Amino acid sequence: MRKTLMIAAAALALAAAPSASLAHHGWSSYDASELVRVTAPRSDVSWGNPHGAAKVVHEGKTWDVILAPVSRMEARGLTRDMLGPGKTVTLEGYVRRDGTAEMRLERIRAEGKTVELR
């Protein structure tokens, strides 16, 4: 019985692992050779784990913005209120290599404060 439970637990763990890894972002998906800077009003924000996310509209295109984990952002002085609806932010980060309108942030400037996210 114990051996059967151990085999079942191992099988469940292995079955869950690929879906969890596919659901998250690999940093190699971003072009780290060119730092991009965008200043735009923020249109949406998600303040949760495993990391925050936001959206900005820049040059007619809606960009998904990958933030840092909430605990890191808050420890470095960035609050959700600083990213309130319609507030203009300056984002510095790397865009996806495949042309998807998504940016992985290195730093953000909001309400006159620059916060390093990585």
N, C-alpha and C positions, 0 to 999 in steps of 0.2 A: 504493500500500500504506500509506504513512504517513498519508495523508488518511483512509483507511478506518479505521485504528486510532484516529485522533483523533475521528472521528465516533462510533465505538463507545464510546470512553471517555466522551465527553460524554453519550451516551444512558444509559449506566450510572449516571453521576453524577446525572442528572436523575431517573432512575427511583428511586434510593435516597433522594433528598432528601425527598419527601413522607412516606414511611414513618418516617423518622427524626424529622421534626418532629411527626408525630402521636403518636409514642411518648412524647414528653416533655411535661411540664406547662407550660402557659402561665400566667403569674402573674395574668393577668386573669380566670382561672377562680375566683379566691378573693376573698372580700368583705373588702377592706382597710379598710372603714369601721368595723369592729368587731373589736378585739383580744379574743380568747377565751383564758381561762386554765383549764387542766385539770390537776388533780393526780390521778395514778393509777399503779398498778404497770405497768411495761412488760412486755409479754408476748412480744415478738419484736423482733429488730434485724437489719438488713442493713447491713454496713459495707463499702460499695463505691462505685464510680463509675457514673454521673456524680454521684450523691449518695447519702448514707445514707438509710435508711428504718426505721421502727419501727412497732409496733402497741401500742396501749393499749386496755384495756377501761374505759369510763367510762359510768356510768348504764346498764349492760346492753348497750351498743353497742360493737363493736370499731372503733376508729378507725385509719386508715392515717395515719402521720405522716411528712411529707416533711422530711428533715433537709438539711443543707448538704453540700457535697463533703467527703470525708474529710480532705483536706489542710487545709482551712479549720478544720474542727472540732478537729483535732489541734493546729494552730498556736495556737488559742485556748484550749487546755487541756482539751478534752473527749476522753475516751478511751472505747473500747468497753467496758472494764471498769466504767466509771461507769454504764453502761446495762445492767448484768448482769441475768440473768433474775429477774423479780419485784421488782426495785428500784423504789421509788416515785420518780417524777420529776414536776416541774411544767413544763408546756408552755405557752408563750404564742405564739399565732399566729393565722392566719386560716383560716376554714373555706371549703369550696367553696360557690359560689353555687347549684349545682344540687341541694344537699341530700345529696350523697354524703358519707359519714362519713370525710372526709379533711381533714387540717390541714397547712398550710404553716407551719413554725415560724420565728419570729423569734428566740426565745431559749428556752433550756432550763435548768432548775435540777436538778442531780443531785449527790448527796453534799455538799450545802451550798454548791455553787459554781454561779453563774449564768454562762452562756456565751452571748454574742451570736452568732447564726448568719448574719445577713445583713449 
